[in-house]
Amino acid sequence: MLDIDFVRSQFPALQTPWALFDNAGGTVLPRQVIQRASEFMQRYQMQLGASYPLSVEAGERVLGGRRAMAEMVHADLEEVVIGHSTSLNLRLLAASLRPLWQAGDEVVVTNLDHEANIGPWRDLADSGIVVKEWALRPETATLELEDLEPLLSERTRLVCFTHCSNVVGAVHDVAAWVRRIHRAGALACVDGVGFAPHRRLDVKALGVDFYSFSLYKAFGPHLAVLYVRRELLQRVHRQNHGFLADKLPDKLQPGNVNFELTASLMGIFDYFDALESHHLDAASDPPGADRGPRLERIFDWVADYEARLARPLIDFLRQQPKVRLLGPGASSTVPRLPIITFTVEGQPSPQVVAALETHQLAPRHGDFYAPRAIRALGLEEVGGVVRVSLAHYNSSDEVARLVSALEQMLGV
Ligand SMILES: Cc1ncc(COP(=O)(O)O)c(C=O)c1O
């Protein structure tokens, strides 16, 4: 069980009376990430690739950050693109894939995803790509594989969907869906932004072709990771200088990565190391040991902690007749992450959030850039949903404060 006091002591921004419940919007940083960025800016802010020692050391730090991300997703270093944001990474990917396709080829997008994994693909319609929509089921707010079946054809080139919706919190069976998509001869592009802060990532086990997530929602700085399976990265059209067309992953990274922020990514592993040495009696594995089992262990702790954290809030919301809780129901076998969204009968969502803010509680309302999902669920007129998105650094006390503020608001 995670020692929450220790966890919280690692995040300077948590020294606030506010309970931060907008973590699917962005997480705060552990001090180890801040230290790595600060160290880089103070000592190594110079050009990489030269032979003088400081340039070499700076290069090692940036490479270390890239390596950490490859280990984080369980991919090879050359398969991991680091970019400004998921929105930008997926736009670059769309531009890179388009030259491989003919007019009349088909792409499937959902209406549940964040627009980052819809817009770039929909825009390909301008150049003759046929875009089909895999629609969510309004009664459960979920995507069902059987609804994809009639959309697949021999012209389907790509299916894009989310690992975990940022408005619903249900986790999709990515590995099974990808197998089905591959049998149809198509590729799969998965948005892992909602999933990454909560569970171990393993792109090889999922079998995905493309997988993206944003580091600023996963305890890192404003950067994003895009995994591209090696054979595909070799084939896609470059977005960088011509002479880098064969260099992986540089061909999909126009210009340099952000040095100081990329160097700070090693700080995420420094934080995980601190968690391990605090929670384990035995010393951590030696430096250089395979991080896979260690990441499994950390994310098992996180999953266990998050489940206990979210339970009282979910149970409370389920019992309220005036509350509509989105996502998997009590009897559903679909796993859910602690992204908890709801509406309250008779109270627009902005009003609910404003009331909770008077208690120094910080959830959020809106469409969370998934306006198609909010429309399909008929929630536009109430100002979208109220979203309480928890991270493993939230405490049970904070959740209890939220439940008691909701009790007051609902008059129960
Ligand atoms: C599920 C999901 N996908 C994609 C994005 C876009 O990420 P970025 O801000 O890095 O473009 C977000 C951001 O809110 C998101 O929640």
The ligand as an ORCA input file, in Angstrom:
! r2SCAN-3c Opt
* xyz 0 1
  C      -7.458     11.740    -23.934
  C      -6.656     12.896    -24.469
  N      -6.094     12.780    -25.672
  C      -5.354     13.770    -26.199
  C      -5.162     14.946    -25.524
  C      -4.345     16.038    -26.169
  O      -3.104     16.123    -25.545
  P      -2.127     17.355    -25.855
  O      -2.582     18.483    -24.966
  O      -0.774     16.831    -25.469
  O      -2.247     17.688    -27.263
  C      -5.749     15.122    -24.272
  C      -5.598     16.394    -23.550
  O      -6.470     16.805    -22.800
  C      -6.517     14.071    -23.729
  O      -7.094     14.171    -22.527
*
